Amino acid sequence: MLWNWTTIDSCFLASTWHITTAGQFAVSCIGVAFLVVVLDVLRLLSKQYEERLQRQFQRHVAAQSPAERTQFFCGDTLADGPMVVTFRASPVQQLIRALLQTMQFGLAYIIMLNAMSYNGYMIISIFLGAFVGKVLCDRGEYRVVLPAKGKLAGEVAAPVPDKPEEWTTGCCG
């Protein structure tokens, strides 16, 4: 395939997607840009679902007594340090995660195949769709951990001496 700027008599992905009018080509470009926006929406939904699972696990642990929490604990802990609790997604949650991933992968693959037509207008449409998708779906949220009360701004906790660095065991992955 060679780079081209063909509008009429273009063919994309299959012989059934054969462009015969300027209107069809315009709708195709808009449709491809929309597919890229949908891809960003799927990425956002996947990210939100992962964050929802994280909050759900956090609420579950917070509702338990310290004795109940140890049943989920795996690995070493520092004497005065935090306890890390590991959860795994349920089969239904994992199916939802896999479905979102498969839809993203499939849509990205179709977009990539469309780009491989080497049609300049289609590639520009893909770029424009990526721009619009980023603007609409990525809010750029950043979390900043503030120091506890009583600590000075910019003060960093000093490392604890005489304690070797701890690593998790193989059971936690």
CNS distance restraints for C-alpha pairs under 8 A (distance, minus, plus):
assign (resid   1 and name CA) (resid 117 and name CA) 6.98 0.50 0.50
assign (resid   1 and name CA) (resid 118 and name CA) 6.90 0.50 0.50
assign (resid   2 and name CA) (resid 118 and name CA) 6.34 0.50 0.50
assign (resid   3 and name CA) (resid 117 and name CA) 7.98 0.50 0.50
assign (resid   3 and name CA) (resid 118 and name CA) 4.79 0.50 0.50
assign (resid   3 and name CA) (resid 119 and name CA) 6.03 0.50 0.50
assign (resid   3 and name CA) (resid 120 and name CA) 6.95 0.50 0.50
assign (resid   4 and name CA) (resid 118 and name CA) 6.20 0.50 0.50
assign (resid   4 and name CA) (resid 119 and name CA) 4.98 0.50 0.50
assign (resid   4 and name CA) (resid 120 and name CA) 6.09 0.50 0.50
assign (resid   5 and name CA) (resid 119 and name CA) 5.56 0.50 0.50
assign (resid   5 and name CA) (resid 120 and name CA) 5.40 0.50 0.50
assign (resid   5 and name CA) (resid 121 and name CA) 6.53 0.50 0.50
assign (resid   6 and name CA) (resid  10 and name CA) 6.22 0.50 0.50
assign (resid   6 and name CA) (resid 119 and name CA) 6.85 0.50 0.50
assign (resid   7 and name CA) (resid  19 and name CA) 7.40 0.50 0.50
assign (resid   7 and name CA) (resid  22 and name CA) 6.79 0.50 0.50
assign (resid   7 and name CA) (resid  25 and name CA) 6.21 0.50 0.50
assign (resid   8 and name CA) (resid  19 and name CA) 5.71 0.50 0.50
assign (resid   8 and name CA) (resid  20 and name CA) 5.39 0.50 0.50
assign (resid   8 and name CA) (resid  21 and name CA) 5.85 0.50 0.50
assign (resid   8 and name CA) (resid  22 and name CA) 6.36 0.50 0.50
assign (resid   8 and name CA) (resid  25 and name CA) 7.18 0.50 0.50
assign (resid   9 and name CA) (resid  18 and name CA) 6.54 0.50 0.50
assign (resid   9 and name CA) (resid  19 and name CA) 5.16 0.50 0.50
assign (resid   9 and name CA) (resid  20 and name CA) 5.32 0.50 0.50
assign (resid   9 and name CA) (resid  21 and name CA) 7.90 0.50 0.50
assign (resid  10 and name CA) (resid  18 and name CA) 5.88 0.50 0.50
assign (resid  10 and name CA) (resid  19 and name CA) 5.17 0.50 0.50
assign (resid  10 and name CA) (resid  20 and name CA) 7.56 0.50 0.50
assign (resid  11 and name CA) (resid  15 and name CA) 6.39 0.50 0.50
assign (resid  11 and name CA) (resid  17 and name CA) 5.76 0.50 0.50
assign (resid  11 and name CA) (resid  18 and name CA) 4.43 0.50 0.50
assign (resid  11 and name CA) (resid  19 and name CA) 6.13 0.50 0.50
assign (resid  12 and name CA) (resid  17 and name CA) 5.53 0.50 0.50
assign (resid  12 and name CA) (resid  18 and name CA) 6.65 0.50 0.50
assign (resid  12 and name CA) (resid 114 and name CA) 6.43 0.50 0.50
assign (resid  12 and name CA) (resid 117 and name CA) 6.60 0.50 0.50
assign (resid  13 and name CA) (resid  17 and name CA) 6.79 0.50 0.50
assign (resid  13 and name CA) (resid 113 and name CA) 6.92 0.50 0.50
assign (resid  13 and name CA) (resid 114 and name CA) 6.42 0.50 0.50
assign (resid  13 and name CA) (resid 117 and name CA) 7.98 0.50 0.50
assign (resid  14 and name CA) (resid  18 and name CA) 7.67 0.50 0.50
assign (resid  19 and name CA) (resid  24 and name CA) 5.88 0.50 0.50
assign (resid  19 and name CA) (resid  25 and name CA) 5.96 0.50 0.50
assign (resid  20 and name CA) (resid  24 and name CA) 6.85 0.50 0.50
assign (resid  20 and name CA) (resid  25 and name CA) 7.87 0.50 0.50
assign (resid  21 and name CA) (resid  25 and name CA) 6.50 0.50 0.50
assign (resid  22 and name CA) (resid  26 and name CA) 6.21 0.50 0.50
assign (resid  23 and name CA) (resid  27 and name CA) 6.19 0.50 0.50
assign (resid  24 and name CA) (resid  28 and name CA) 6.05 0.50 0.50
assign (resid  25 and name CA) (resid  29 and name CA) 6.22 0.50 0.50
assign (resid  26 and name CA) (resid  30 and name CA) 6.24 0.50 0.50
assign (resid  27 and name CA) (resid  31 and name CA) 5.87 0.50 0.50
assign (resid  28 and name CA) (resid  32 and name CA) 6.08 0.50 0.50
assign (resid  29 and name CA) (resid  33 and name CA) 6.25 0.50 0.50
assign (resid  29 and name CA) (resid 121 and name CA) 7.12 0.50 0.50
assign (resid  29 and name CA) (resid 122 and name CA) 5.77 0.50 0.50
assign (resid  29 and name CA) (resid 125 and name CA) 5.66 0.50 0.50
assign (resid  30 and name CA) (resid  34 and name CA) 6.10 0.50 0.50
assign (resid  30 and name CA) (resid 125 and name CA) 6.96 0.50 0.50
assign (resid  31 and name CA) (resid  35 and name CA) 6.20 0.50 0.50
assign (resid  32 and name CA) (resid  36 and name CA) 6.55 0.50 0.50
assign (resid  32 and name CA) (resid 111 and name CA) 7.31 0.50 0.50
assign (resid  32 and name CA) (resid 122 and name CA) 7.25 0.50 0.50
assign (resid  32 and name CA) (resid 125 and name CA) 6.48 0.50 0.50
assign (resid  32 and name CA) (resid 126 and name CA) 6.35 0.50 0.50
assign (resid  32 and name CA) (resid 129 and name CA) 7.56 0.50 0.50
assign (resid  33 and name CA) (resid  37 and name CA) 6.49 0.50 0.50
assign (resid  33 and name CA) (resid 125 and name CA) 5.03 0.50 0.50
assign (resid  33 and name CA) (resid 126 and name CA) 5.14 0.50 0.50
assign (resid  33 and name CA) (resid 127 and name CA) 7.63 0.50 0.50
assign (resid  33 and name CA) (resid 128 and name CA) 6.37 0.50 0.50
assign (resid  33 and name CA) (resid 129 and name CA) 4.06 0.50 0.50
assign (resid  33 and name CA) (resid 130 and name CA) 7.45 0.50 0.50
assign (resid  34 and name CA) (resid  38 and name CA) 6.16 0.50 0.50
assign (resid  34 and name CA) (resid 129 and name CA) 6.10 0.50 0.50
assign (resid  35 and name CA) (resid  39 and name CA) 6.22 0.50 0.50
assign (resid  35 and name CA) (resid 107 and name CA) 7.44 0.50 0.50
assign (resid  35 and name CA) (resid 111 and name CA) 7.43 0.50 0.50
assign (resid  35 and name CA) (resid 129 and name CA) 7.48 0.50 0.50
assign (resid  36 and name CA) (resid  40 and name CA) 6.49 0.50 0.50
assign (resid  36 and name CA) (resid 108 and name CA) 7.81 0.50 0.50
assign (resid  36 and name CA) (resid 111 and name CA) 7.22 0.50 0.50
assign (resid  36 and name CA) (resid 126 and name CA) 6.38 0.50 0.50
assign (resid  36 and name CA) (resid 129 and name CA) 5.07 0.50 0.50
assign (resid  36 and name CA) (resid 130 and name CA) 5.75 0.50 0.50
assign (resid  36 and name CA) (resid 133 and name CA) 6.85 0.50 0.50
assign (resid  37 and name CA) (resid  41 and name CA) 6.29 0.50 0.50
assign (resid  37 and name CA) (resid 129 and name CA) 5.40 0.50 0.50
assign (resid  37 and name CA) (resid 130 and name CA) 6.30 0.50 0.50
assign (resid  37 and name CA) (resid 132 and name CA) 6.56 0.50 0.50
assign (resid  37 and name CA) (resid 133 and name CA) 4.29 0.50 0.50
assign (resid  37 and name CA) (resid 134 and name CA) 7.90 0.50 0.50
assign (resid  38 and name CA) (resid  42 and name CA) 6.18 0.50 0.50
assign (resid  38 and name CA) (resid 133 and name CA) 7.47 0.50 0.50
assign (resid  39 and name CA) (resid  43 and name CA) 6.29 0.50 0.50
assign (resid  39 and name CA) (resid 104 and name CA) 6.05 0.50 0.50
assign (resid  39 and name CA) (resid 107 and name CA) 6.56 0.50 0.50
assign (resid  39 and name CA) (resid 108 and name CA) 6.96 0.50 0.50
assign (resid  39 and name CA) (resid 133 and name CA) 7.87 0.50 0.50
assign (resid  40 and name CA) (resid  44 and name CA) 6.17 0.50 0.50
assign (resid  40 and name CA) (resid 130 and name CA) 7.61 0.50 0.50
assign (resid  40 and name CA) (resid 133 and name CA) 5.36 0.50 0.50
assign (resid  40 and name CA) (resid 134 and name CA) 6.83 0.50 0.50
assign (resid  40 and name CA) (resid 137 and name CA) 6.35 0.50 0.50
assign (resid  41 and name CA) (resid  45 and name CA) 6.15 0.50 0.50
assign (resid  41 and name CA) (resid 133 and name CA) 7.21 0.50 0.50
assign (resid  41 and name CA) (resid 137 and name CA) 6.14 0.50 0.50
assign (resid  42 and name CA) (resid  46 and name CA) 6.09 0.50 0.50
assign (resid  42 and name CA) (resid 100 and name CA) 6.85 0.50 0.50
assign (resid  42 and name CA) (resid 103 and name CA) 7.65 0.50 0.50
assign (resid  42 and name CA) (resid 104 and name CA) 6.29 0.50 0.50
assign (resid  43 and name CA) (resid  47 and name CA) 6.18 0.50 0.50
assign (resid  43 and name CA) (resid 104 and name CA) 7.03 0.50 0.50
assign (resid  44 and name CA) (resid  48 and name CA) 6.08 0.50 0.50
assign (resid  44 and name CA) (resid 137 and name CA) 6.22 0.50 0.50
assign (resid  44 and name CA) (resid 138 and name CA) 7.34 0.50 0.50
assign (resid  45 and name CA) (resid  49 and name CA) 6.04 0.50 0.50
assign (resid  45 and name CA) (resid 100 and name CA) 7.96 0.50 0.50
assign (resid  46 and name CA) (resid  50 and name CA) 6.25 0.50 0.50
assign (resid  46 and name CA) (resid  97 and name CA) 7.08 0.50 0.50
assign (resid  46 and name CA) (resid 100 and name CA) 6.16 0.50 0.50
assign (resid  46 and name CA) (resid 101 and name CA) 7.60 0.50 0.50
assign (resid  47 and name CA) (resid  51 and name CA) 6.25 0.50 0.50
assign (resid  48 and name CA) (resid  52 and name CA) 6.04 0.50 0.50
assign (resid  49 and name CA) (resid  53 and name CA) 6.25 0.50 0.50
assign (resid  49 and name CA) (resid  97 and name CA) 7.89 0.50 0.50
assign (resid  50 and name CA) (resid  54 and name CA) 6.29 0.50 0.50
assign (resid  51 and name CA) (resid  55 and name CA) 6.23 0.50 0.50
assign (resid  52 and name CA) (resid  56 and name CA) 6.07 0.50 0.50
assign (resid  53 and name CA) (resid  57 and name CA) 6.18 0.50 0.50
assign (resid  53 and name CA) (resid  89 and name CA) 7.93 0.50 0.50
assign (resid  54 and name CA) (resid  58 and name CA) 6.19 0.50 0.50
assign (resid  55 and name CA) (resid  59 and name CA) 6.12 0.50 0.50
assign (resid  56 and name CA) (resid  60 and name CA) 6.20 0.50 0.50
assign (resid  57 and name CA) (resid  61 and name CA) 6.29 0.50 0.50
assign (resid  57 and name CA) (resid  87 and name CA) 7.17 0.50 0.50
assign (resid  58 and name CA) (resid  62 and name CA) 6.09 0.50 0.50
assign (resid  59 and name CA) (resid  63 and name CA) 6.15 0.50 0.50
assign (resid  60 and name CA) (resid  64 and name CA) 6.78 0.50 0.50
assign (resid  61 and name CA) (resid  69 and name CA) 6.54 0.50 0.50
assign (resid  64 and name CA) (resid  68 and name CA) 5.81 0.50 0.50
assign (resid  64 and name CA) (resid  69 and name CA) 6.27 0.50 0.50
assign (resid  65 and name CA) (resid  69 and name CA) 6.38 0.50 0.50
assign (resid  66 and name CA) (resid  70 and name CA) 6.79 0.50 0.50
assign (resid  67 and name CA) (resid  71 and name CA) 7.73 0.50 0.50
assign (resid  68 and name CA) (resid  72 and name CA) 7.98 0.50 0.50
assign (resid  69 and name CA) (resid  73 and name CA) 6.68 0.50 0.50
assign (resid  69 and name CA) (resid  85 and name CA) 7.78 0.50 0.50
assign (resid  72 and name CA) (resid  85 and name CA) 5.91 0.50 0.50
assign (resid  72 and name CA) (resid  86 and name CA) 6.51 0.50 0.50
assign (resid  72 and name CA) (resid  87 and name CA) 7.39 0.50 0.50
assign (resid  73 and name CA) (resid  83 and name CA) 7.56 0.50 0.50
assign (resid  73 and name CA) (resid  84 and name CA) 6.82 0.50 0.50
assign (resid  73 and name CA) (resid  85 and name CA) 5.03 0.50 0.50
assign (resid  73 and name CA) (resid  86 and name CA) 6.70 0.50 0.50
assign (resid  74 and name CA) (resid  84 and name CA) 7.80 0.50 0.50
assign (resid  74 and name CA) (resid  85 and name CA) 6.93 0.50 0.50
assign (resid  74 and name CA) (resid  86 and name CA) 7.17 0.50 0.50
assign (resid  74 and name CA) (resid 168 and name CA) 7.95 0.50 0.50
assign (resid  74 and name CA) (resid 169 and name CA) 7.66 0.50 0.50
assign (resid  74 and name CA) (resid 171 and name CA) 6.74 0.50 0.50
assign (resid  74 and name CA) (resid 172 and name CA) 6.10 0.50 0.50
assign (resid  75 and name CA) (resid 168 and name CA) 5.03 0.50 0.50
assign (resid  75 and name CA) (resid 169 and name CA) 5.08 0.50 0.50
assign (resid  75 and name CA) (resid 170 and name CA) 7.95 0.50 0.50
assign (resid  75 and name CA) (resid 171 and name CA) 7.11 0.50 0.50
assign (resid  75 and name CA) (resid 172 and name CA) 6.79 0.50 0.50
assign (resid  76 and name CA) (resid 166 and name CA) 6.97 0.50 0.50
assign (resid  76 and name CA) (resid 167 and name CA) 7.00 0.50 0.50
assign (resid  76 and name CA) (resid 168 and name CA) 5.80 0.50 0.50
assign (resid  76 and name CA) (resid 169 and name CA) 6.96 0.50 0.50
assign (resid  77 and name CA) (resid  81 and name CA) 6.70 0.50 0.50
assign (resid  77 and name CA) (resid  82 and name CA) 7.12 0.50 0.50
assign (resid  77 and name CA) (resid  83 and name CA) 6.04 0.50 0.50
assign (resid  77 and name CA) (resid  84 and name CA) 7.81 0.50 0.50
assign (resid  77 and name CA) (resid 166 and name CA) 7.33 0.50 0.50
assign (resid  78 and name CA) (resid  82 and name CA) 7.04 0.50 0.50
assign (resid  78 and name CA) (resid  83 and name CA) 7.87 0.50 0.50
assign (resid  78 and name CA) (resid 166 and name CA) 7.22 0.50 0.50
assign (resid  86 and name CA) (resid 172 and name CA) 6.95 0.50 0.50
assign (resid  89 and name CA) (resid  93 and name CA) 5.57 0.50 0.50
assign (resid  89 and name CA) (resid  94 and name CA) 5.67 0.50 0.50
assign (resid  90 and name CA) (resid  94 and name CA) 5.98 0.50 0.50
assign (resid  91 and name CA) (resid  95 and name CA) 6.12 0.50 0.50
assign (resid  92 and name CA) (resid  96 and name CA) 6.32 0.50 0.50
assign (resid  93 and name CA) (resid  97 and name CA) 6.21 0.50 0.50
assign (resid  94 and name CA) (resid  98 and name CA) 6.02 0.50 0.50
assign (resid  95 and name CA) (resid  99 and name CA) 6.02 0.50 0.50
assign (resid  96 and name CA) (resid 100 and name CA) 6.23 0.50 0.50
assign (resid  97 and name CA) (resid 101 and name CA) 6.22 0.50 0.50
assign (resid  98 and name CA) (resid 102 and name CA) 6.01 0.50 0.50
assign (resid  99 and name CA) (resid 103 and name CA) 6.14 0.50 0.50
assign (resid 100 and name CA) (resid 104 and name CA) 6.24 0.50 0.50
assign (resid 101 and name CA) (resid 105 and name CA) 6.08 0.50 0.50
assign (resid 102 and name CA) (resid 106 and name CA) 5.97 0.50 0.50
assign (resid 103 and name CA) (resid 107 and name CA) 6.03 0.50 0.50
assign (resid 104 and name CA) (resid 108 and name CA) 6.00 0.50 0.50
assign (resid 105 and name CA) (resid 109 and name CA) 6.09 0.50 0.50
assign (resid 106 and name CA) (resid 110 and name CA) 6.32 0.50 0.50
assign (resid 107 and name CA) (resid 111 and name CA) 6.23 0.50 0.50
assign (resid 108 and name CA) (resid 112 and name CA) 6.09 0.50 0.50
assign (resid 109 and name CA) (resid 113 and name CA) 6.15 0.50 0.50
assign (resid 110 and name CA) (resid 114 and name CA) 6.18 0.50 0.50
assign (resid 111 and name CA) (resid 115 and name CA) 6.26 0.50 0.50
assign (resid 111 and name CA) (resid 126 and name CA) 7.66 0.50 0.50
assign (resid 112 and name CA) (resid 116 and name CA) 6.32 0.50 0.50
assign (resid 113 and name CA) (resid 117 and name CA) 7.06 0.50 0.50
assign (resid 114 and name CA) (resid 122 and name CA) 7.42 0.50 0.50
assign (resid 115 and name CA) (resid 119 and name CA) 7.13 0.50 0.50
assign (resid 115 and name CA) (resid 122 and name CA) 6.61 0.50 0.50
assign (resid 115 and name CA) (resid 123 and name CA) 5.61 0.50 0.50
assign (resid 115 and name CA) (resid 126 and name CA) 7.68 0.50 0.50
assign (resid 118 and name CA) (resid 122 and name CA) 7.76 0.50 0.50
assign (resid 118 and name CA) (resid 123 and name CA) 7.21 0.50 0.50
assign (resid 119 and name CA) (resid 123 and name CA) 6.31 0.50 0.50
assign (resid 120 and name CA) (resid 124 and name CA) 6.13 0.50 0.50
assign (resid 121 and name CA) (resid 125 and name CA) 6.10 0.50 0.50
assign (resid 122 and name CA) (resid 126 and name CA) 6.23 0.50 0.50
assign (resid 123 and name CA) (resid 127 and name CA) 6.32 0.50 0.50
assign (resid 124 and name CA) (resid 128 and name CA) 6.13 0.50 0.50
assign (resid 125 and name CA) (resid 129 and name CA) 6.03 0.50 0.50
assign (resid 126 and name CA) (resid 130 and name CA) 6.18 0.50 0.50
assign (resid 127 and name CA) (resid 131 and name CA) 6.27 0.50 0.50
assign (resid 128 and name CA) (resid 132 and name CA) 6.19 0.50 0.50
assign (resid 129 and name CA) (resid 133 and name CA) 5.87 0.50 0.50
assign (resid 130 and name CA) (resid 134 and name CA) 6.07 0.50 0.50
assign (resid 131 and name CA) (resid 135 and name CA) 6.26 0.50 0.50
assign (resid 132 and name CA) (resid 136 and name CA) 6.09 0.50 0.50
assign (resid 133 and name CA) (resid 137 and name CA) 5.73 0.50 0.50
assign (resid 133 and name CA) (resid 138 and name CA) 7.78 0.50 0.50
assign (resid 134 and name CA) (resid 138 and name CA) 5.29 0.50 0.50
assign (resid 135 and name CA) (resid 139 and name CA) 7.52 0.50 0.50
assign (resid 147 and name CA) (resid 151 and name CA) 6.31 0.50 0.50
assign (resid 147 and name CA) (resid 152 and name CA) 7.81 0.50 0.50
assign (resid 147 and name CA) (resid 153 and name CA) 7.21 0.50 0.50
assign (resid 151 and name CA) (resid 155 and name CA) 6.66 0.50 0.50
assign (resid 168 and name CA) (resid 172 and name CA) 6.90 0.50 0.50
assign (resid 169 and name CA) (resid 173 and name CA) 7.71 0.50 0.50
